[in-house]
Amino acid sequence: MLLQLPTEKIPIQEIPINKNIKLFIKREDLVHPQISGNKYWKLFHNINNYVNQNPEKPYIITFGGAFSNHISAVSAVGNLTGIPTLGIIRGEELKDKWRDNPTLVFAKRNGMNLKFITREEYRNKEKLSEFLQHEFPEALIVPEGGTNEDAVQGVKMMLNNETKDFDYLCTAVGTGGTIAGISKFCKENQKVIGFKVVDDSSLENKISELTLKRNFNLIDSSFGGYGKIKDENIRFINDFKEKYGIPLEPIYTGKMMQKVFELIDEEYFPENSKILCFHTGGLQGVEGANLLLEKQNRNLII
């Protein structure tokens, strides 16, 4: 079974603000109930091209952390297509604790096998990928976050006739695949802004290699580091949902939208600008984030 194009148009919602600019958000989080946001598009060609090659023994292997949106999405793809999946999970200590983790429980329910490795082993994923490809020659090895050339082609489908009229296109940046696709296929007059949630000095070069363009800017939106959730992030996400009825998660889109609002207040965008932000999904991570916040006796994300 192949991944299908959505039958309904992905909505673009205006975020009303009292400024001389217009702000919108494209709800890619609604593209699929379990394969959320940009993950759907990054996996679209990876999976379909692989299935179309008719491997005799299909198998999908990928990598991720304990609360990875990518692990969650690949497990759902495996369940949907009937292809067995293996998730290489960072953190050997999670081997006996995965039942306390909603993301890993979801992955297991989808039939994904989980292999827990040390953080040191995980850092050398290139060597590990070579070993796995040798051990499973017919398997599809999807990199962490799903970022590769097929992913960039898939992200092209996040752009359409409705997105071409915006001056700025904004997305959160983790591994760089989504911004690479937006950068590569946007209109020449459009400005692309990536909101970095990770401290990775190599990202700009990685993105440029995928897009072959330099038409994007990267802005730090980590708010203290990848996966770190500050009280101000929680307040912003909860206020945003209350005001606009749109849920955000605290790792990617939540931090991007908070930074966009800060830039608007700082008059970063010229008057009469039209800004489009991509909601890249990942709402499955809210449950795990709230478990950690509860242990810290902090406010939860609603």
C-alpha positions in Angstrom: 0.0 0.0 0.0 1.3 3.4 -0.9 1.0 6.7 0.9 -1.8 8.7 -0.7 -2.2 12.4 -1.4 -4.7 14.0 1.0 -8.3 14.2 -0.3 -9.0 17.5 1.5 -7.1 20.7 1.1 -4.7 21.7 3.9 -6.2 24.8 5.4 -4.3 28.1 5.8 -5.6 30.0 8.8 -5.1 33.7 9.5 -3.7 34.7 12.9 -5.3 38.1 13.5 -2.8 40.6 15.0 -3.0 44.3 15.4 -0.1 45.2 13.1 0.3 46.4 9.5 1.3 42.9 8.4 -0.7 39.7 7.9 0.2 36.4 9.6 -1.1 33.0 8.5 -0.4 29.4 9.5 -0.7 26.4 7.2 -2.1 23.4 9.1 0.2 20.6 7.9 -0.5 19.0 11.3 -3.9 18.0 9.8 -2.5 16.1 6.8 -2.9 12.7 8.5 -4.1 11.7 12.0 -1.0 9.7 12.8 1.7 10.6 10.3 1.8 14.3 11.2 2.8 17.4 9.3 6.1 17.5 7.5 6.8 13.9 8.4 4.1 12.8 6.0 5.7 14.7 3.2 9.3 13.7 4.0 8.3 10.1 4.0 6.0 10.3 1.0 8.5 9.6 -1.8 10.9 7.6 0.5 8.1 5.0 1.1 6.4 5.1 -2.3 9.6 4.8 -4.3 10.7 2.0 -2.1 7.4 0.1 -2.4 7.3 0.6 -6.2 10.7 -1.2 -6.5 8.9 -4.3 -5.2 11.5 -5.6 -2.8 11.0 -9.2 -1.9 11.3 -8.6 1.8 10.4 -5.0 2.6 11.8 -3.6 5.8 12.1 0.0 7.1 14.8 1.0 9.5 15.3 4.4 11.0 16.6 6.3 14.0 15.3 8.6 16.8 15.2 9.7 20.4 12.8 8.7 23.0 10.0 11.2 22.1 10.8 11.4 18.3 8.0 12.5 16.0 9.9 10.7 13.2 9.9 7.4 15.1 6.2 7.8 15.7 5.5 8.6 12.1 7.6 5.7 10.6 5.9 3.3 12.9 2.5 4.5 11.7 3.6 4.2 8.1 4.6 0.6 8.8 1.2 -0.1 10.3 -0.5 1.5 7.4 1.5 -0.2 4.6 2.1 -3.5 6.3 5.9 -3.1 6.1 7.8 -4.3 9.2 9.8 -1.5 10.9 12.8 -1.2 13.2 13.5 1.9 15.3 17.1 2.5 16.5 16.5 4.4 19.7 19.1 6.7 21.4 19.6 5.7 25.0 20.3 2.2 26.2 18.8 3.0 29.6 15.4 3.2 28.0 15.4 -0.5 27.3 13.5 -1.3 30.5 11.6 1.9 30.7 9.9 2.2 27.3 6.5 1.4 28.7 6.6 4.7 30.5 7.1 6.6 27.2 3.9 7.3 25.2 5.8 7.7 21.9 7.6 4.4 22.2 4.4 2.7 23.4 2.6 4.1 20.3 5.5 2.8 18.1 5.3 -0.7 19.6 1.5 -0.8 19.2 2.1 -0.1 15.5 4.3 -3.1 15.3 7.7 -1.4 15.3 10.6 -3.3 16.8 12.8 -1.2 19.0 16.6 -1.5 19.5 18.1 0.7 22.2 21.7 1.7 21.8 24.1 3.9 23.7 24.4 7.6 22.9 28.0 7.0 21.8 26.9 4.3 19.3 24.1 6.6 18.2 26.5 9.4 17.3 28.1 7.3 14.7 24.9 6.7 12.7 26.8 6.6 9.4 28.8 3.6 10.4 25.7 2.0 12.0 23.7 2.6 8.8 26.3 0.9 6.7 26.3 -2.1 9.1 22.4 -2.3 9.0 22.4 -2.0 5.2 24.8 -4.9 5.0 22.8 -7.0 7.4 19.5 -6.1 5.7 20.4 -5.4 2.1 16.8 -5.0 0.9 15.8 -2.7 3.8 15.0 1.0 3.4 17.3 2.9 5.8 15.7 6.3 6.5 18.0 8.8 8.2 17.2 10.5 11.5 14.4 13.0 10.9 13.8 11.6 7.5 16.0 14.2 5.8 17.4 13.2 2.4 16.7 14.1 -1.3 13.4 12.2 -1.5 12.3 14.1 1.6 13.1 17.4 -0.1 11.0 16.4 -3.1 8.2 15.5 -0.8 8.2 18.8 1.0 7.6 20.4 -2.5 3.9 19.3 -2.0 3.6 21.7 1.0 3.8 24.5 -1.5 0.9 25.3 -3.9 -0.9 28.1 -5.6 -2.1 29.4 -2.3 1.4 29.7 -0.8 2.9 31.6 -3.7 1.4 34.9 -2.7 3.3 35.2 0.6 6.4 37.3 1.1 7.8 35.2 3.9 7.7 31.4 4.4 8.7 30.2 7.9 9.4 26.8 9.3 11.0 25.2 12.3 14.4 23.6 11.6 15.7 20.4 13.1 17.6 18.3 10.5 17.0 20.7 7.7 14.9 18.7 5.2 11.8 20.8 5.4 13.4 24.2 4.9 15.5 22.7 2.1 12.4 21.7 0.3 10.7 25.0 0.8 13.8 26.9 -0.2 14.3 24.8 -3.3 10.8 25.1 -4.7 9.5 28.4 -3.5 9.1 31.4 -5.8 12.1 33.6 -6.5 10.7 36.6 -4.8 9.8 34.8 -1.6 12.1 34.9 1.5 12.5 31.7 3.6 13.2 31.8 7.3 14.2 28.8 9.3 13.8 28.8 13.0 16.5 26.6 14.5 15.6 24.6 17.5 19.0 22.9 17.6 22.5 24.2 18.1 24.1 22.8 15.0 26.6 25.0 13.2 26.7 22.7 10.2 23.0 23.2 9.4 23.4 26.0 6.9 25.8 23.9 4.8 23.6 20.8 5.0 20.6 22.7 3.9 22.5 24.4 1.0 23.7 21.0 -0.2 20.1 19.8 -0.3 18.5 22.9 -1.9 21.5 24.2 -4.0 20.3 27.7 -3.0 21.2 30.3 -0.4 17.8 32.0 -0.3 17.1 31.3 3.3 18.0 32.8 6.7 18.4 30.8 9.9 17.3 32.3 13.2 18.0 30.8 16.6 14.8 29.7 18.3 16.1 27.1 20.7 15.2 29.0 23.8 17.9 27.3 25.8 18.5 24.2 23.8 16.9 21.4 21.8 14.1 19.8 23.9 14.4 22.4 26.6 11.0 23.8 27.6 10.9 27.1 29.5 7.9 28.4 31.4 7.6 31.2 28.8 7.2 28.6 26.1 4.4 26.9 28.0 2.6 30.2 28.6 2.9 31.1 24.9 1.6 27.8 23.6 -1.4 27.8 26.0 -2.2 31.4 25.3 -1.9 30.7 21.5 -4.4 27.8 21.7 -6.8 29.9 23.8 -6.7 32.9 21.5 -6.6 31.1 18.1 -7.8 27.6 18.7 -4.6 26.0 17.3 -2.6 23.6 19.3 1.2 23.8 19.2 3.9 21.5 20.6 6.9 22.8 22.6 9.9 21.5 20.5 9.3 22.9 17.0 6.3 24.9 15.9 5.6 26.3 19.4 9.1 27.8 19.6 8.9 29.0 16.0 5.6 30.8 16.5 6.9 32.4 19.7 9.9 33.7 17.9 7.8 35.0 15.0 5.7 37.0 17.4 8.9 38.4 19.0 10.2 39.4 15.5 6.9 41.1 14.7 7.1 43.1 17.9 10.6 44.1 17.0 9.4 45.3 13.5 11.6 42.7 11.8 9.1 42.4 8.9 8.4 45.4 6.7 4.9 46.9 6.7 2.3 45.1 4.6 4.2 41.8 4.6 2.3 38.6 4.3 3.9 35.8 6.4 3.1 32.1 6.2 4.2 29.8 8.9 4.1 26.0 8.4 2.7 24.0 11.3 4.8 20.9 11.0 2.7 18.7 13.4 4.4 16.7 16.1 1.5 17.1 18.5 2.0 13.5 19.7 5.0 14.9 21.7 2.8 17.0 24.0 1.8 14.0 26.1 5.5 13.1 26.7 6.4 16.7 27.4 3.6 16.9 30.0 4.8 13.8 31.7 8.2 15.4 32.2 6.7 18.7 33.3 4.5 17.0 35.8 7.5 15.3 37.4 9.0 18.8 37.7 5.8 20.2 39.3 5.4 22.7 36.5 2.4 24.0 34.5 1.3 21.6 31.7 0.6 22.3 28.0 -3.2 22.3 27.5 
